[in-house]
C-alpha cells in the first residue's frame, strides 16, 4: 500500500470561512506521520506544494526559526503554557507582517495558535524542511553541535555529506551545549555520533568493565 493515510486531531482545521487544512490521504516518508508536529508539517507542505509556494513557505519558516533563536519573547510566546490561545492568536497576527511571512505560513500560524499548538512550531519547521528536501531530490541532515557552526564549517560538512550520499544535502543545524564538543549527525535513518559526551560515556563504561 503506497504512502500512509492518517488523521490529525481533527480531519479538517478551518481558519475563517474559506481556509481549510485537510489531513487525509497524504503521502509522506521517514516516519514523519508518527508525530503531531509531522502531521501539521505535512498539511502545510501539501498546501505549499499544491499552490506552488514551497520556496515562499520555506523562506518564511527560515525567518521564523531565526526569530525564535533571537527573541526570548517569541520563544516564551510559543512555549509558555501561561499564554492563552486568544492572546497567542493576537500576538501571532501582529508578528506576521513584522517578519514578512507569506500568506500560507501566516494562516498556518493562526491555525497552530488557535489549536494551542505553537509549542510544536520548531518541530514543524524541521519536518517541513525534510519534506521540502525530499521533494527537491535532496537529502536532509540534522547536525547537532555543542557550539554554533560558522558558514565555512557548514559548507565543509555539506560537501562531505554530499560525497557520502551522492546527492545534494540540506542541513538543519542545532546547538546542544550538553554534547560538550564534537557533532551528532542524523542523515535519514543513519546517525553518526562523534560528540565528546558520547566518547566520555564510552570511556567510562570501558573503565567499569
C-alpha positions as CSV (number, residue, x, y, z in Angstrom):
1,X,0.0,0.0,0.0
2,X,1.6,3.3,-1.0
3,X,2.1,6.1,1.5
4,X,0.2,6.4,4.6
5,X,-3.3,7.6,5.5
6,X,-3.9,9.3,8.7
7,X,-5.9,11.9,10.5
8,X,-4.6,14.5,12.9
9,X,-6.5,15.6,16.0
10,X,-9.3,16.7,13.6
11,X,-9.9,15.8,9.9
12,X,-10.1,19.5,8.9
13,X,-8.9,22.7,10.5
14,X,-10.8,25.8,9.5
15,X,-9.5,29.3,9.6
16,X,-12.3,31.7,8.9
17,X,-14.8,30.6,6.3
18,X,-12.6,29.6,3.4
19,X,-9.2,28.4,4.7
20,X,-9.2,24.7,5.3
21,X,-6.4,22.3,6.2
22,X,-7.0,18.7,5.3
23,X,-5.1,15.8,6.8
24,X,-6.4,13.0,4.7
25,X,-4.6,10.9,2.1
26,X,-1.1,12.4,2.4
27,X,1.9,10.5,1.2
28,X,4.9,11.1,3.5
29,X,8.2,9.3,4.4
30,X,10.6,8.9,7.2
31,X,8.1,8.3,9.9
32,X,7.0,11.9,10.0
33,X,3.4,10.9,10.3
34,X,4.1,9.4,13.7
35,X,4.3,12.8,15.4
36,X,1.7,15.6,15.9
37,X,4.2,18.1,14.5
38,X,4.8,15.9,11.5
39,X,1.1,15.8,10.7
40,X,0.9,19.6,10.9
41,X,4.0,19.9,8.8
42,X,2.6,17.5,6.2
43,X,-0.5,19.6,5.9
44,X,1.5,22.8,5.5
45,X,3.8,21.3,2.9
46,X,1.0,19.7,1.0
47,X,-0.7,23.1,0.6
48,X,2.5,24.8,-0.3
49,X,3.2,22.2,-3.0
50,X,-0.3,22.4,-4.4
51,X,-0.1,26.2,-4.5
52,X,3.4,26.1,-5.9
53,X,4.6,28.1,-2.9
54,X,7.2,25.7,-1.4
55,X,10.1,28.3,-1.7
56,X,8.0,31.1,-0.2
57,X,6.9,28.9,2.7
58,X,10.3,27.5,3.4
59,X,11.8,31.1,3.4
60,X,9.1,32.2,5.9
61,X,9.8,29.2,8.1
62,X,13.5,30.1,8.0
63,X,12.6,33.6,9.1
64,X,10.5,32.2,11.9
65,X,13.3,29.8,13.0
66,X,15.8,32.7,13.1
67,X,13.4,34.9,15.1
68,X,12.9,32.1,17.6
69,X,16.6,31.8,18.0
70,X,17.0,35.6,18.6
71,X,13.9,36.6,20.6
72,X,13.3,35.5,24.2
73,X,9.8,37.0,24.0
74,X,8.9,34.9,20.9
75,X,10.2,31.7,22.5
76,X,8.1,32.5,25.5
77,X,5.0,33.1,23.3
78,X,5.3,29.7,21.7
79,X,6.3,27.6,24.7
80,X,4.7,29.1,27.8
81,X,1.5,27.3,29.0
82,X,0.5,30.6,30.6
83,X,-0.2,32.3,27.3
84,X,-3.9,31.7,26.4
85,X,-5.0,30.9,22.9
86,X,-6.7,34.2,22.3
87,X,-3.6,36.2,23.4
88,X,-1.4,33.9,21.4
89,X,-3.5,34.4,18.3
90,X,-3.4,38.2,18.7
91,X,0.4,38.2,19.1
92,X,0.8,35.9,16.1
93,X,-1.4,38.2,13.9
94,X,0.9,41.1,14.8
95,X,4.1,39.0,14.1
96,X,3.1,38.0,10.6
97,X,3.7,41.4,8.9
98,X,6.7,42.2,11.1
99,X,8.6,39.1,9.7
100,X,7.1,39.4,6.2
101,X,5.6,35.9,6.2
102,X,3.9,34.6,3.2
103,X,0.1,34.2,3.4
104,X,0.1,30.4,3.6
105,X,2.6,30.4,6.5
106,X,0.7,33.3,8.2
107,X,-2.6,31.4,8.1
108,X,-0.9,28.3,9.3
109,X,0.4,30.1,12.3
110,X,-3.1,31.2,13.0
111,X,-4.2,27.5,12.9
112,X,-1.4,26.5,15.4
113,X,-2.2,29.3,17.8
114,X,-6.0,28.6,17.6
115,X,-5.4,25.0,18.5
116,X,-2.9,25.7,21.2
117,X,-0.1,24.0,19.3
118,X,2.5,26.8,18.9
119,X,4.8,24.7,21.1
120,X,5.2,22.4,18.1
121,X,6.4,25.2,15.8
122,X,10.1,24.3,15.8
123,X,9.4,20.6,15.2
124,X,7.0,21.6,12.4
125,X,9.8,23.7,10.8
126,X,12.2,20.8,10.9
127,X,9.7,18.4,9.4
128,X,8.8,20.8,6.6
129,X,12.5,21.1,5.7
130,X,12.8,17.3,5.4
131,X,9.7,17.2,3.2
132,X,10.9,20.0,1.0
133,X,14.3,18.4,0.7
134,X,12.8,15.2,-0.4
135,X,10.6,17.0,-2.9
136,X,13.6,18.6,-4.5
137,X,15.5,15.3,-4.7
138,X,17.8,16.3,-1.8
139,X,18.6,14.6,1.5
140,X,18.1,16.4,4.8
141,X,20.7,16.1,7.5
142,X,20.3,17.3,11.1
143,X,23.5,18.4,12.6
144,X,23.7,19.0,16.4
145,X,26.8,20.6,17.8
146,X,27.9,21.9,21.2
147,X,28.7,25.3,19.7
148,X,27.2,27.2,16.7
149,X,28.9,26.3,13.4
150,X,30.2,29.0,11.1
151,X,29.4,29.2,7.4
152,X,32.7,27.6,6.4
153,X,32.2,24.6,8.7
154,X,28.6,24.2,7.5
155,X,29.8,24.3,3.8
156,X,32.5,21.7,4.5
157,X,30.0,19.4,6.3
158,X,27.6,19.8,3.4
159,X,30.3,18.9,0.9
160,X,31.3,15.8,2.8
161,X,27.7,14.6,3.3
162,X,27.0,15.2,-0.4
163,X,30.0,13.0,-1.3
164,X,28.8,10.3,1.1
165,X,25.2,10.1,-0.2
166,X,25.8,11.2,-3.8
167,X,23.1,14.0,-3.8
168,X,22.6,17.4,-2.6
169,X,22.2,17.7,1.2
170,X,20.3,20.4,3.1
171,X,21.5,21.0,6.7
172,X,19.3,21.7,9.7
173,X,21.8,22.9,12.4
174,X,21.0,22.8,16.1
175,X,23.1,23.6,19.2
176,X,23.2,21.5,22.3
177,X,25.8,22.5,24.8
178,X,25.3,19.2,26.7
179,X,27.3,17.5,23.9
180,X,30.4,19.3,25.3
181,X,32.1,19.2,21.9
182,X,32.0,17.3,18.5
183,X,28.9,16.6,16.4
184,X,25.9,14.4,16.1
185,X,24.8,13.9,12.5
186,X,21.4,12.3,11.6
187,X,21.2,11.5,7.9
188,X,18.0,9.7,7.1
189,X,18.0,6.5,9.2
190,X,21.7,6.8,9.9
191,X,23.2,8.5,12.9
192,X,26.9,9.4,13.4
193,X,27.7,10.4,17.0
194,X,31.1,12.0,17.3
195,X,30.3,14.1,20.4
196,X,32.6,14.4,23.3
197,X,29.8,13.4,25.7
198,X,29.3,10.0,24.0
199,X,33.1,9.4,23.9
200,X,33.3,10.1,27.6
201,X,30.4,7.9,28.3
202,X,32.0,5.1,26.2
203,X,35.3,5.6,28.1
204,X,33.5,5.4,31.5
205,X,31.8,2.2,30.5
206,X,35.1,0.7,29.4
207,X,36.7,1.6,32.6
208,X,33.9,0.0,34.6
209,X,34.3,-3.2,32.5
